[in-house]
Amino acid sequence: MRRLLLTLLLLGSGLAHAGELPETDWLELMPKSDQKALEAMPEIDHNSPKPMAPSPIRAA
């Protein structure tokens, strides 16, 4: 039983270091129309005032 466990452990660690996958460039996989739409998006302004939301706590 120990020999089987040791063999599986050694094989598993060898497969983990067998080879690294190449980095995926997601823009190459995206359709050209989506790429153009992404590039044409307007800038996002994070400094806009937030609307006042009603308080979830009600006065008794």
C-alpha positions as CSV (number, residue, x, y, z in Angstrom):
1,M,0.0,0.0,0.0
2,R,2.8,2.4,0.9
3,R,4.6,1.6,-2.4
4,L,1.5,2.4,-4.4
5,L,1.0,5.7,-2.5
6,L,4.6,6.6,-3.0
7,T,4.4,5.8,-6.7
8,L,1.3,7.9,-7.2
9,L,2.9,10.8,-5.2
10,L,6.0,10.8,-7.4
11,L,4.0,10.5,-10.6
12,G,1.7,13.4,-9.5
13,S,4.6,15.7,-8.6
14,G,6.3,14.9,-11.9
15,L,3.2,15.7,-13.9
16,A,2.8,19.0,-12.1
17,H,6.2,20.1,-13.2
18,A,6.0,18.5,-16.7
19,G,5.4,21.8,-18.5
20,E,3.8,25.2,-18.0
21,L,1.0,26.2,-20.2
22,P,1.5,29.2,-22.4
23,E,-0.1,32.5,-21.5
24,T,-3.4,33.1,-23.2
25,D,-4.0,36.5,-25.0
26,W,-7.7,36.9,-24.6
27,L,-7.8,39.8,-27.0
28,E,-6.8,37.4,-29.8
29,L,-9.7,35.1,-29.0
30,M,-12.2,38.0,-28.9
31,P,-14.2,38.8,-32.1
32,K,-13.0,41.9,-33.9
33,S,-16.3,43.7,-33.4
34,D,-16.1,43.2,-29.6
35,Q,-12.5,44.4,-29.6
36,K,-13.5,47.6,-31.4
37,A,-16.4,48.1,-29.0
38,L,-14.1,47.7,-26.0
39,E,-11.6,50.2,-27.4
40,A,-14.4,52.7,-28.2
41,M,-15.8,52.7,-24.6
42,P,-15.9,56.1,-22.9
43,E,-13.8,56.7,-19.8
44,I,-15.4,55.8,-16.5
45,D,-15.6,58.6,-14.0
46,H,-15.5,57.3,-10.4
47,N,-15.8,60.8,-8.9
48,S,-19.5,61.3,-9.7
49,P,-21.8,62.1,-6.7
50,K,-23.7,59.1,-5.4
51,P,-27.5,59.3,-5.1
52,M,-28.9,59.3,-1.6
53,A,-30.5,56.0,-0.9
54,P,-33.2,55.6,1.7
55,S,-32.0,54.3,5.0
56,P,-32.9,50.7,5.7
57,I,-33.4,51.6,9.4
58,R,-36.8,53.1,10.1
59,A,-37.5,55.4,13.0
60,A,-39.8,54.0,15.6
